[in-house]
């Protein structure tokens, strides 16, 4: 067998991982254009609507580190395939949901399934590809994120006349099952350590993050007493999680990694991108619909200016000059995201929808390069046998940042009318720009520290 013949199968793993990642982002964006149909069919309350929007990222953020630990100890392919099948089963149950409560639960389960896909997908890329091929694969993986965000709301809208809001869930179930079979046949398995998974740590982290993210979600519509109680419980469980992780032999998160400046910088940058550009741009359709009275499907198409450019620039990131490191590109792209975000401050009561296009374009180009570079840094800054943990930590930081940012923005514009609505939006722009700039500044500081320690 020739070297070329040996190299050809490497295309299959990248295709499967990229399509599965694309699908996870489609799942994330489904409610953007189907929430009204769900509300009409299931008589959803405002609180249930908020939970449907938050359920999937809640499940993903809670499950990513556990999925990474499962991948590193019991096999990345096995965990990746498990995530696909969990997504398929949860999507079937979501399509059959007779009530808002069941649909919310299935959205959380879809998030847990996506956690297995996201954590071990990038870990598998780190395992299969090396050198320039890894950077190319990370760019393809990052472009699938932008593609999923672009396609998800449009796919859901087009399927509404076919079979209502459940039709998108049926499609996701079928594709997930097909990918699960292909992954078993085409993806290589990683070495298994045979060590026990840190189940106490996993439970503490999932429940602790769940309580904290629930507090953020309830802050929009819940009582102050409930929010405070959830926050206190969450903080207590997270502190207990840290105590446990320092004492177990096989933690789901090696706390010693936080002694590495490179790991810290990649994690902080991921959090900043979530709390900054991802959170702000995710709320642009809401501002277009509520503030400028744009139709929901039109708002989804306008958002393609950002998500489409994210996909294209991530794909083109492989052509960036190698003399500039991935870390340097992260810094540059965070500044670019901050500029694009700041341009969105021009939205006002008398504005045309076209005023958002320059900001969305710049933020999209910058975000694509950021995703590709962060994907590379996530697996470069940890030992090879912990690449799934590095990927999971990076994605957890991103989801936590976006949850925080979206909740914060929602509070700023909630129940606002007229000029007060746009004043809240302008304040949200400033705050989220601050997150992006702080992320870039932290990356510069920690990079200098890493060089000095070397």
N, C-alpha and C positions, 0 to 999 in steps of 0.2 A: 504494500500500500504506500502511495507517495505522500509527501508532506502536504501537498495541496488537498489530497483526499482527506487527510487527517484534519485539515483546517476547516473544511466545509461545514461539518456538524456544528461548529462554534456559532454559526449564524442562527441556528434554531434556538439555543438557549436565550440569546438576546431578544429574538422576536417574541418568544413566549413571555419573558419577563416584562418586556415593554408593553405588550398588549394587556397583560394582567394589571400592570400599573395604570395604564389608560383606563381600564374598566373601573378600578378603585376610585379614580377621580370622577368618572361618570356617576358612580353611586353617590359620591359626595355632593354633586351639583343637581341631582334630580329635583329636589324641592323648589329650586329657583323658579321653575316654570310650571310646576304641577301642584303647588301648595293650594292654590285656589280650588282646583278640582278635588283634591283630597278633602279640603274643608267642607265643600258642598256635599260630597258623598258620605263623609263620616261625621258630619256636624262637629268639627273640631273647635274647641275653645281657643282663645288667644294663647293660653299657656301651653296647650297641646301643640299648637302650631310652632311655638318657639322650641319645644322639645324635639319636634320632627326635624327642624333645621339643625339642632345641636346634637341629636342622638348619634349620628354616624361619626363625627369628629370626636365625640366623647368616648365612644367605643374604641376608636383607633388610638387615641392618646393613652387610654388606660391599658391597652393590650400590646403596644409596640415593644416595650422592653421585655415583657414575658415571652412574646413571640421570638424576639432576638435570642433570648436565653434558650428557648426550646430548639431553635435552629442550630445554635452552637453545640448543644449537648446531645440532641437526638436526631440531628440531620436537617440541613436547610431545605432540601427538596421536600422532605416529609412535611415540614411545617408550612412551606409554601403551598403545597398541594392541599393540606388541611385548610389553609386560609381560603383557597378557591372553593372547596366544597362547602365550607361554612357560609361563604357568601352566596353560593347557589341555593342552599337550603333556606337561609334567612330571606332571600329574595322571593322564593316561592311562598313562604309564610307571609311575607309583606304583601304580596299580590292578593292573598286570600284574607287579609285582615278585615274583620268585621267592625273594628273599633279603633279609636285613636290610640288607646293604651297598648294594644297589640302591635300596631304599626310602629309606635315609638320603640317598643322592645326589640322589634326586628331591625330597626335602624341602628340600634346599639349593636346588635349581633352582626349586621353588615360591617360596622366599624371594626369589630373584633376580627372578622375575616380579612378585612383589608389590612389590618395590622400584620397578620401573617404574610400577606403578599408584599407589603412595603418593606418590612424589616428584613425578610429573607431574600427578597428579590435583589436588592442592592448588595446584600451579603454574598449572594451567588455570583453576581458580577465581579465582586472583589476576589472571589475564589477562582473563577474560570478565566478571567482576563488579567493580563499584566502589562506594565509599561504603557506605551501609546495606545494599545488596544483597549486598556482599561479606561483611559480618558475618553476614547471614542465611544465605548459602551456606556459610560456614565452620561455622555451627552445625549445619546439615543434615549436612555432611561429618563433623563430630565425632560426631553422633548415630549415624551409620552404623558408627562404631567400636564403640560400646557395643552396638549391635544385633548386630553380628557376633560379639562375645564372648558375648553372651547366647544366640544361636541356634546357634552352632557345635557345642558339646557335645551339645545336645539333638537337633539334626538328625542328627549322627553316631550317637547312641544309637538313634534311631527307625529308621535305615536298616540297622542291624546285622541284624535278622531278615530283611530283604529280600534282601540280597546280601552279607552279611558286611562286614568293614571296607573292602573296595575300593569298595563302592557309593557312599560319600560322595565318593571321588575321581572316580568317573564323573560324578556330579552336578556337581561343580565344573568338570570339563572341559567339559561341555555348556554350562553357563551362561557360562563364560569365553569360549568360542567365539562364542556369541550376542552377548555384550557387545562382543567385538572387531569384529564386523560392524557393530553399531549405532554404535560409536564412530567408525568410518571414515565413516559416513554423516552423523552428527549433530554431531560435535565440530569446532570450527574449528581450523585449524593455526596455530601461532605463527610469527612471523618467524624465519627461519633465518639465523644469522650467517655460515655457510659456513666457519667456522674449524675447524681440526682438533681432534678430541677428544684430550685429554691421556691417551693410552694408557699410557705408563710410569707416570704417577701413579695411574691406575686400577688397574693390576696391583699396584703396591706397596701401595695402600690395601686392596684386596681380600685379598691374601695376608697383609698385616700384621694387619689386623683378624681375619682368619680364624685366624691363629696365636694371637692374644691371646684370642679367644673360645673357641678350642679348649682353651687352657690353663685357662680358667675351667670348661669342661665336664669336662675330664679331672681337675680338682682333686677332683671328687667320687669318681672311681673309678680314676683313673690313678696311675702311679708319680710320686714326687717329681721324679726326674730328667727324666721326660718333660715334666712341667708347667713346670719351670724352663727347659728347652730351648726349649719353645714360647714362653714369655714373653720370653726373651732375643731369639729370632728376631723375634717380633712387634714388640718395642720398637725393634730395629734397623731394621726395614723401615718403621715409622711415622716414625722420625727421618729416614730417607732420603727418604720421601714429602714431608716438610716441606721438605727441602733442594731437591727437584725442583720443588715447587710455587712456590718463590720465584724460579725461573729460567725457567719456561715461559711462553709468551704467553697461553695459554688454559687456566688451571688448572681442575681439577674443583672445587676449593675455593679461593676467593680469601682468602688469609690476612689481607689487609687488613681484611676484614669483622670480624675479632676486635678491631679498634681501635674498633669502634662499640659503645658500652655497651648500646644497645637490642638489638643482635644477640646479644651475650654473655648478656644477661639471659634472652632467650627460649631460648637454647640450654641454659643452665644449668638453667632451670626444666623443660625437657623431660627432661634427664638425671635431675633430682631426682624427677620424676613416675615415670620408669621404675624407678629404683633404690628408690623409696619405695612408693607406693601400688600400682603395677602389679605389682611383684615380690611384695609381701606378699600381696595379694589372690589372685594367681595360685596361691599355695601353700595357700590356704584349703581347697580340695577335698582336697588331700593330707592336711592335718591332720584334716579331718573323717573321712576314710576310715581313716587309720592310727591316729589318736588316739581318736576317738569312735565308730569302727566304723559309720559311715554308709555306705549303699550308694552306689556311684559315680554312678548316675543321680540319686539324691536329692541328692548333693553338687552335681551340675551344676545342679539346679533351685534349690538354696539360693543358689548363686552369682548367679542372676538378680536377687537383691535388690540386688547391686552393679551388675552390668552393665546391668540394666534401668533402674535409676535414672540410670546414666551416660548412657544413650541419651535418656531423657526430659528430663533436665536440660540436656543439650547442645542438644536441640531447642528447649527453652524459653528458652535463653540469648539468643535474639534479642529477647526481651521485657525484658531487663535495661535499666535506665535508661542512656541514652547519656552522661549527665553523669559516669558512672564509666567510666574508660578500660579497655580490654582488659587493659592491664598491671596495673591495680589489681585487676581481677577475678582475674588469675593469682595475685597475692599472697594474696588472701582465700581462694581455692580451695585453695591449697597448705596454708594453715593448717587449713582444713576437712578436707583429706585426712589431715593429721597427727592430728587429733582422732579421725577414724573409725578410723585405724590403731591408735591407742592403745587404743581400746575393745576391740579384738580380743585384748588381753592377758589378758582374763578366761577364755579357754579353758583348761580343766584336766581332769583325769581324771574328775571327777564331774560335769562340765558337761553340760547339754543342748545340742543343736545350735542351739537358739534364741538362745543367748548371743551368737552372731555377728551376729544380724540388725541391732541398732542400729548397730554399727560399719560393717557393709556398706552400710547405708542412707545414713549420713552421708558415707562415703567415696565412694559412688556419685554422690550429688548434687554433691559438690564436684568429683569427677573429670570429670563431664560439663561443668560450667562451665569447668574447667581446659582440657579438650580444645578447646572452642569458642574460648576466648580465646587459647590458644596457636596455634591454626590461623590466627587473624587476625594475631597478632603475627609469625608466621613469614614471612608475605609482606609485611608492613608495614615490616619492619626492614631490607630489602635493596632495591637498585634494581629497577625494574620488569622489566628485561631479565634479572634473575637470580632471579626469583621461584621457579623450580624448584630452584635451588641453595639458597635459603633454606629451602624446604620440606624438601628432602632432608637438609640439615644438622640441622634440628629433629627429623625422624623418626629419623635416625641416632643422635642423642643419646638419644632415648627408648629405642630398641632396645638400645643399649649399656648404658644404665642398667638396664634390665630384665634383661639377661643377667648383669650383675654382681650385681644384687640376688638373682635366683633362684639363682645359683650359691652365693652367700654363705649364703642361708637353707638351701639343701640341705645344705651342709656342717654347719651348726649342728644340724640335726635328723637327720643321716644316722646310721643304725645305733643310734639311741637308742630306749630302751624305757621305759615307765612314766613316772615323774615326770621323768626326765632328758630325755625327748622334749619335754615341755611346758616345761621350763626352757630348752631350746634355742629353742623357739618364742617364749617371752617375751623372750629376748635379741634374737631377730630382729625382734620388734615394736619394741623400743627403738631398734635401729640404723636401721631403715627410717623410723621417725618422725623420727629425726635428719636423714635425707636430705631429707625434706619440709620441715622447719624451716630447714635450711641453704639449700635452694632459695629459700624465701620471703625469708630474710634477704639472700641475694645479690641477689635481684630488687630489694629495697628500696634496697640500697646502690648498685647500678648505675643505678637510676632517678634517685636523687639526683645521681649523677655526670653523668648525661645532661642533667639540668636545669641543673646548674652550668656545663657546657660550652656549652649553648645560649645 
